[in-house]
Amino acid sequence: MRVIVTRPAAQAAAWVEQLQARGIDAVALPLIGIAPAADAGAVVSAWKRLAAHQLVVFVSPNAVEEFFALRPSDVEWPDGTLAGSVGPGSTQALIRHGVPRNLIAEPAAESEQFDSEGLWRELESRNWQGSAVLIVRGDGGREWLADTLRAQGAEVSFVAAYRRVVPALDSPMLDGAIARPSAHLWFFSSSEAIANLQAERPTQDWSAALAIATHPRIAERARDCGFGVVRECPPTLEAVVACIQSFAS
């Protein structure tokens, strides 16, 4: 069974490499493209005001990569600023870029899901009254964490560090997956990726297709799209490998 990794290109390549190292036939078919921020100046300004924030939340590894790509050479990560991560991929990216491990807040390792709710469980015991919080994201996104922090008295702002775009799809690979659905397993980590797939093939019947999804909301979107079998798993390598193997068995 061939696993189709649908993450943006950079993360997809890393996942393909790790899965292939486990003996899994994996290929990348990015269903979301990442483009630079429309307003790079806003990101640079956010860097220069970073020390005024008690918390900076990164919604994805792409948020980390694109934010740090615009870091001014004379600005370091402030000692008094906590970096919020929604999952292992974002945490690893923050560490690669030099953020001290003790300044990173993330969902507990045993969390069932790695998302904003999981991060909040690690933050909710703190006093956020009057605290300045910056959320680094793409062009738009969920407001749940921002609303929750505001309800606790925090002053929340956003900066768009990147734009999500629809990439040009590899049509032969897509056609092959459609032609032989039982020989392919779709690996979804974003509801938007599924929406882009639907937009590319709006009349396609996906009832014979198989998928794994890294969050209940993503799994629900895949089922709404018509995927015949959808299984959920956490977005860790071990969990994903185990889920893939469950199909093979």
C-alpha angles and dihedrals in degrees: 000000000000117000116217111209109205102184121118112289100266095048092039091056091051092049093048090052093050094046093047088052086060091053095258120140100234132167134181122243104164111207094183126052124206120218130180120272116281089227110037089172091065090055092049090049090051090054091052091052095041096109090061090065126084092199136023114190122203114201097199144355088266090058089055096046096046094043093051091044087069098043111134112242092239097052125087129184106278118246092226098050123094119215114217118210126186095204151352095283093056091044092053090049091051091051091049088055093052104260107149113249092232090060095056121094117194140155114287115271090244094053115131089220135026106217144103092293091054091050092049091057087063093046105039096086091064125088107250098174108134093356120143113231127186121198115203112204145132125273099311133335145156117336097199098104093042091051091047093051092047090052086058092053101264123142105231128195134171137220124192107222095176145006127238114225136176108257127216104265127226096245097192090054091047092047090051092052091049093047094051106029096164090056093055134064120198116218110205125187098163136047088213090061089058091048090053090050090051091049090052093051105021097169098041118129106224097178093114094046125106127216145173121207130195097216136032092242090054092046090051091052091051091051091048087052088057103255107163100217122023124174126187126222138162115265095251122116094240093049093046092048091049091049092050090049090051088064092048091053 
